[in-house]
């Protein structure tokens, strides 16, 4: 015979499995960042560039490029340099109550 459960019982069990709302939000953010990083690596490869090629263009070590591609980006400037090296550019959008401000970083600075 089927045993029926209340929504509260199911909710508690799901909470135990899925974690708190904050934990779920953190996992979603980690997945999103991982997807962004994978897209950057795919773009580098589509451009026919190896990590060592990007490193030479940026003036950093191949290990540093690997760190960037794994999410260890210390500054916005470093990310802008990486994007420039693979043929892209960094655009930052800030949303305010009064509207949106879009900033494009040119690297190297003109």
Backbone as CSV, one residue per row, in Angstrom:
resi,resn,N_x,N_y,N_z,CA_x,CA_y,CA_z,C_x,C_y,C_z
1,UNK,0.832,-1.166,0.000,0.000,0.000,0.000,0.889,1.246,0.000
2,UNK,0.478,2.255,-0.739,1.229,3.501,-0.832,1.100,4.290,0.454
3,UNK,2.235,4.769,0.932,2.225,5.601,2.138,2.305,7.055,1.718
4,UNK,1.372,7.852,2.158,1.320,9.272,1.805,2.035,10.098,2.857
5,UNK,2.694,11.152,2.388,3.413,12.052,3.290,2.895,13.465,3.095
6,UNK,2.966,14.222,4.147,2.583,15.636,4.034,3.700,16.397,3.333
7,UNK,3.355,17.567,2.816,4.362,18.410,2.169,5.473,18.761,3.155
8,UNK,5.120,19.016,4.402,6.130,19.350,5.409,7.136,18.208,5.578
9,UNK,6.648,16.965,5.582,7.549,15.820,5.713,8.477,15.702,4.497
10,UNK,7.897,15.853,3.321,8.690,15.782,2.093,9.704,16.913,2.056
11,UNK,9.269,18.095,2.447,10.142,19.266,2.449,11.338,19.058,3.367
12,UNK,11.114,18.495,4.527,12.206,18.229,5.468,13.179,17.221,4.862
13,UNK,12.653,16.156,4.248,13.524,15.156,3.626,14.327,15.756,2.478
14,UNK,13.692,16.563,1.645,14.405,17.219,0.552,15.468,18.167,1.083
15,UNK,15.131,18.879,2.148,16.097,19.790,2.749,17.330,19.060,3.231
16,UNK,17.130,17.873,3.778,18.264,17.065,4.230,19.140,16.644,3.054
17,UNK,18.529,16.331,1.934,19.263,15.878,0.754,19.891,17.048,0.012
18,UNK,19.119,18.110,-0.207,19.566,19.222,-1.040,20.310,20.307,-0.279
19,UNK,20.195,20.326,1.026,20.842,21.370,1.811,19.949,22.590,1.947
20,UNK,20.458,23.579,2.636,19.695,24.808,2.857,19.603,25.613,1.567
21,UNK,18.733,26.598,1.567,18.599,27.480,0.398,19.935,28.151,0.094
22,UNK,20.656,28.538,1.130,21.960,29.182,0.936,22.962,28.214,0.305
23,UNK,22.975,26.971,0.777,23.882,25.965,0.209,23.542,25.685,-1.252
24,UNK,22.250,25.608,-1.563,21.840,25.383,-2.954,22.252,26.558,-3.824
25,UNK,22.082,27.776,-3.321,22.471,28.970,-4.081,23.975,28.982,-4.328
26,UNK,24.753,28.559,-3.344,26.208,28.498,-3.513,26.593,27.478,-4.577
27,UNK,25.914,26.324,-4.581,26.208,25.306,-5.594,25.849,25.801,-6.989
28,UNK,24.718,26.490,-7.106,24.315,27.044,-8.403,25.345,28.060,-8.877
29,UNK,25.827,28.919,-7.984,26.835,29.920,-8.345,28.137,29.246,-8.778
30,UNK,28.539,28.192,-8.090,29.745,27.457,-8.478,29.589,26.846,-9.868
31,UNK,28.423,26.296,-10.146,28.168,25.726,-11.470,28.203,26.801,-12.545
32,UNK,27.607,27.951,-12.255,27.587,29.050,-13.217,29.007,29.516,-13.528
33,UNK,29.803,29.686,-12.493,31.195,30.106,-12.701,31.972,29.070,-13.500
34,UNK,31.730,27.801,-13.193,32.391,26.739,-13.941,32.038,26.773,-15.419
35,UNK,30.777,27.057,-15.721,30.357,27.155,-17.121,31.032,28.325,-17.818
36,UNK,31.132,29.454,-17.122,31.797,30.625,-17.703,33.255,30.296,-17.996
37,UNK,33.929,29.659,-17.057,35.339,29.311,-17.253,35.506,28.338,-18.415
38,UNK,34.606,27.357,-18.513,34.685,26.419,-19.632,34.501,27.120,-20.965
39,UNK,33.619,28.106,-20.993,33.407,28.854,-22.232,34.658,29.642,-22.612
40,UNK,35.368,30.184,-21.627,36.613,30.893,-21.926,37.654,29.944,-22.511
41,UNK,37.772,28.765,-21.928,38.729,27.781,-22.433,38.342,27.359,-23.852
42,UNK,37.047,27.134,-24.080,36.589,26.768,-25.422,36.909,27.873,-26.422
43,UNK,36.722,29.119,-26.012,37.017,30.241,-26.901,38.509,30.291,-27.224
44,UNK,39.342,30.060,-26.221,40.795,30.033,-26.455,41.140,28.957,-27.475
45,UNK,40.554,27.789,-27.309,40.844,26.685,-28.224,40.315,26.969,-29.625
46,UNK,39.133,27.584,-29.724,38.598,27.954,-31.043,39.519,28.936,-31.753
47,UNK,40.183,29.771,-30.964,41.128,30.739,-31.535,42.449,30.069,-31.914
48,UNK,42.552,28.764,-31.649,43.765,28.031,-31.998,44.931,28.329,-31.076
49,UNK,44.623,28.745,-29.854,45.672,29.129,-28.907,45.844,28.075,-27.823
50,UNK,47.096,27.840,-27.465,47.418,26.996,-26.322,47.634,27.906,-25.115
51,UNK,47.636,27.325,-23.937,47.884,28.126,-22.739,49.213,28.854,-22.841
52,UNK,50.224,28.201,-23.391,51.538,28.829,-23.505,51.479,30.034,-24.443
53,UNK,50.653,29.965,-25.492,50.497,31.101,-26.407,49.872,32.292,-25.685
54,UNK,48.841,32.008,-24.905,48.169,33.069,-24.146,49.130,33.657,-23.125
55,UNK,49.901,32.797,-22.470,50.875,33.261,-21.477,51.877,34.221,-22.103
56,UNK,52.367,33.879,-23.292,53.323,34.760,-23.976,52.684,36.107,-24.302
57,UNK,51.449,36.087,-24.769,50.762,37.336,-25.099,50.526,38.200,-23.866
58,UNK,50.287,37.540,-22.729,50.012,38.270,-21.492,51.273,38.652,-20.737
59,UNK,52.379,37.978,-21.033,53.602,38.212,-20.282,53.580,37.564,-18.909
60,UNK,52.905,36.404,-18.824,52.833,35.659,-17.566,53.235,34.213,-17.848
61,UNK,53.284,33.403,-16.808,53.634,31.997,-16.982,52.422,31.197,-17.463
62,UNK,52.707,30.038,-18.046,51.641,29.127,-18.453,50.831,28.697,-17.231
63,UNK,51.514,28.519,-16.102,50.822,28.139,-14.867,49.798,29.200,-14.467
64,UNK,50.149,30.475,-14.670,49.215,31.558,-14.322,47.972,31.492,-15.197
65,UNK,48.157,31.195,-16.486,47.010,31.053,-17.390,46.132,29.893,-16.927
66,UNK,46.752,28.796,-16.529,45.999,27.656,-16.010,45.199,28.056,-14.777
67,UNK,45.816,28.820,-13.884,45.108,29.286,-12.687,43.904,30.139,-13.068
68,UNK,44.083,31.028,-14.026,42.979,31.883,-14.479,41.839,31.016,-14.998
69,UNK,42.181,30.021,-15.808,41.162,29.160,-16.399,40.488,28.243,-15.383
70,UNK,41.061,28.169,-14.195,40.443,27.399,-13.117,39.803,28.306,-12.066
71,UNK,39.675,29.591,-12.387,38.933,30.494,-11.515,39.748,31.343,-10.573
72,UNK,41.069,31.243,-10.617,41.911,32.034,-9.715,42.315,33.335,-10.409
73,UNK,41.365,34.253,-10.487,41.610,35.546,-11.124,41.683,36.587,-10.016
74,UNK,42.878,37.155,-9.818,43.097,38.065,-8.695,42.531,39.460,-8.940
75,UNK,42.548,39.914,-10.192,42.101,41.280,-10.468,41.303,41.336,-11.767
76,UNK,40.510,42.366,-11.889,39.773,42.609,-13.128,40.757,42.862,-14.261
77,UNK,41.837,43.565,-13.956,42.859,43.857,-14.966,43.434,42.565,-15.551
78,UNK,43.697,41.584,-14.701,44.238,40.309,-15.163,43.244,39.604,-16.080
79,UNK,41.972,39.621,-15.712,40.947,39.019,-16.556,40.856,39.746,-17.896
80,UNK,40.940,41.073,-17.869,40.916,41.862,-19.109,42.096,41.489,-19.999
81,UNK,43.259,41.298,-19.418,44.447,40.910,-20.189,44.276,39.525,-20.799
82,UNK,43.703,38.596,-20.028,43.449,37.247,-20.539,42.495,37.308,-21.732
83,UNK,41.403,38.037,-21.565,40.425,38.141,-22.648,41.030,38.782,-23.890
84,UNK,41.846,39.800,-23.696,42.520,40.445,-24.821,43.426,39.443,-25.539
85,UNK,44.113,38.608,-24.776,45.040,37.632,-25.351,44.325,36.582,-26.193
86,UNK,43.055,36.287,-25.876,42.323,35.286,-26.660,41.375,35.937,-27.667
87,UNK,41.494,37.265,-27.812,40.717,37.958,-28.835,39.411,38.554,-28.363
88,UNK,39.246,38.692,-27.073,38.010,39.257,-26.531,38.266,40.548,-25.796
89,UNK,37.242,41.023,-25.122,37.383,42.208,-24.276,36.424,42.068,-23.105
90,UNK,36.751,42.738,-22.037,35.940,42.684,-20.835,34.968,43.844,-20.824
91,UNK,33.694,43.542,-20.641,32.672,44.562,-20.464,32.023,44.335,-19.112
92,UNK,31.877,45.396,-18.352,31.259,45.305,-17.035,29.966,46.102,-17.065
93,UNK,28.909,45.496,-16.572,27.629,46.180,-16.495,27.227,46.276,-15.032
94,UNK,26.955,47.488,-14.592,26.491,47.714,-13.224,25.047,48.196,-13.285
95,UNK,24.165,47.524,-12.573,22.750,47.891,-12.573,22.427,48.680,-11.309
96,UNK,21.767,49.816,-11.496,21.341,50.674,-10.395,19.841,50.901,-10.519
97,UNK,19.233,51.421,-9.470,17.807,51.737,-9.530,17.514,52.709,-10.666
98,UNK,18.433,53.635,-10.912,18.231,54.645,-11.941,18.614,54.199,-13.336
99,UNK,19.119,52.996,-13.503,19.501,52.526,-14.828,20.723,51.639,-14.788
100,UNK,21.288,51.439,-15.953,22.431,50.541,-16.104,23.623,51.326,-16.627
101,UNK,24.768,51.051,-16.060,26.022,51.675,-16.498,26.890,50.580,-17.106
102,UNK,27.323,50.763,-18.327,28.153,49.782,-19.015,29.547,50.360,-19.185
103,UNK,30.544,49.572,-18.818,31.933,50.001,-18.909,32.694,48.967,-19.733
104,UNK,33.467,49.422,-20.702,34.321,48.536,-21.487,35.758,48.869,-21.129
105,UNK,36.503,47.856,-20.710,37.903,48.057,-20.360,38.767,47.777,-21.577
106,UNK,39.541,48.744,-21.988,40.481,48.544,-23.078,41.832,48.184,-22.481
107,UNK,42.366,47.044,-22.893,43.672,46.632,-22.408,44.519,46.229,-23.591
108,UNK,45.705,46.683,-23.729,46.295,47.681,-22.839,45.645,49.042,-23.048
109,UNK,45.742,49.854,-22.013,45.122,51.182,-22.063,45.699,51.972,-23.228
110,UNK,44.813,52.669,-23.923,45.234,53.456,-25.097,45.979,54.699,-24.683
